[in-house]
């Protein structure tokens, strides 16, 4: 949200990925986004995976538009 408001209100805010992803107290500071289907519903899982792969460029544009910071997969 900070990235969106910084861009919208022309605030001089610097956004950076949180490091470490989990605080020394065990509190997580980064979160993955996920969806779930019933374990047996592999057809639906495949459809969702294909749709997300197809829509990934549009998803990236939306995330960039709202200045959503993202972490590299290996950093998660």
N, C-alpha and C positions, 0 to 999 in steps of 0.2 A: 504494500500500500504506500509506503514512503516514496518509492520510485514514481508512482503515479502522481502523487501530490507535488512532489518536487518538480516534475515536468510541467504539470498543469499550472502551478502557481509560480513558476520560474524561481524556485528556491535554490540557493547554492548549497545543495546537500550532496555529499559524496556517499555512494552506496558501494559496499564491498561484500563479497561472500564472507560468511561467518567462519572463523577458524579458531578453535577446532569445532567440528560439527556437534560434538557433545561436550558440555561443560564438565569440569573436574568433579562436580557434584552429581553428575549423571543426567543432568537436564539436557535434552536434545535441543539444538538451535536450528537444525535444518530438518526438513521433512520432505519425503517423497510423496508424490501423488499417485494413487492407485485406484483400481476398480476391481471388483470381484464378481465371479460367476460361480455357479455350482460346479463342483469338481467334475461331475459327469458331463457337463455341457461344453464339451470341447468345440463344438461347431460355433457356439456363440462366442467363445473365447477367440477363435480364429477370426470371426467377423470383426470383433472389436479391435484385435491386433491389426488387421488389414486396414480398417477405417482410420485408426490412429496413424499408421504409417503413411497412408494417403494424405491425411490432413496435417501431418507434421509441419510442412512449410507454412501453412496458414496459422497453426498454433504458435510457431516461432515468431511470426509477424505480430500476433496479438501480445505475446509475452514481451517482445521488444517495445511495442507501443506503450505498454504500461510499465516499462522499466523494471520488469521482474528479474531480479538477479538469479542466475542459474549457476550451478556447480557442475564441473566435469564429472562424468560417471565414475571415474577412478577415485575422485575425491570424496565420494559419498560413503 
